[in-house]
Amino acid sequence: MTKTKEERVREGITILQKLRSVGIEDGNPGVKVVKDAIRTWITDGLSITLKKIDFGRFDRVGTLVLPARAGVEPSLTLKVRS
């Protein structure tokens, strides 16, 4: 069973709110990549995995996982750039 559009919207908003809560604002190029992926995921409903999203001056690289299957939570993992 796949996620509904409403579930994808709610989960996408949560990811963006968490980015803001750790101090990564909308002007960051990595946030644009994440927003574009979430927008596509909400529209198409297909799973998306992006690796090595660069968050620039924060010296972080992110991995975004947006699953299509219901019951599986999306994730955005930030790691210190090596």
VENNORVEN-V296304 format. One record per backbone hydrogen bond with DSSP energy under -1.0 kcal/mol. CO is the residue of the C=O (numbers start at 1). NH is the residue of the N-H. E is the energy in kcal/mol with one decimal. If there is no record, write none. Layout:
# VENNORVEN-V296304
co:CO nh:NH e:E
co:CO nh:NH e:E
This chain:
# VENNORVEN-V296304
co:1 nh:70 e:-2.6
co:4 nh:8 e:-2.1
co:5 nh:9 e:-2.5
co:6 nh:10 e:-2.4
co:7 nh:11 e:-2.6
co:8 nh:12 e:-2.3
co:9 nh:13 e:-2.4
co:10 nh:14 e:-1.8
co:11 nh:15 e:-1.8
co:12 nh:16 e:-2.0
co:13 nh:17 e:-2.4
co:14 nh:18 e:-2.2
co:15 nh:19 e:-1.9
co:16 nh:20 e:-1.9
co:17 nh:21 e:-2.2
co:18 nh:22 e:-1.1
co:19 nh:24 e:-2.3
co:20 nh:23 e:-1.7
co:25 nh:28 e:-1.7
co:28 nh:32 e:-1.4
co:29 nh:33 e:-1.7
co:30 nh:34 e:-2.2
co:31 nh:35 e:-3.0
co:32 nh:36 e:-2.6
co:33 nh:37 e:-2.1
co:34 nh:38 e:-2.7
co:35 nh:39 e:-2.7
co:36 nh:40 e:-2.2
co:37 nh:41 e:-2.7
co:38 nh:42 e:-2.7
co:39 nh:43 e:-2.1
co:40 nh:44 e:-3.3
co:41 nh:45 e:-2.2
co:48 nh:66 e:-3.5
co:50 nh:64 e:-2.5
co:53 nh:62 e:-2.7
co:55 nh:58 e:-2.0
co:56 nh:59 e:-2.5
co:59 nh:81 e:-2.2
co:60 nh:55 e:-2.5
co:61 nh:79 e:-2.5
co:62 nh:53 e:-2.9
co:63 nh:77 e:-2.5
co:64 nh:50 e:-2.6
co:65 nh:75 e:-2.4
co:66 nh:48 e:-2.3
co:68 nh:3 e:-2.9
co:69 nh:72 e:-1.3
co:75 nh:65 e:-3.0
co:77 nh:63 e:-2.1
co:79 nh:61 e:-2.7
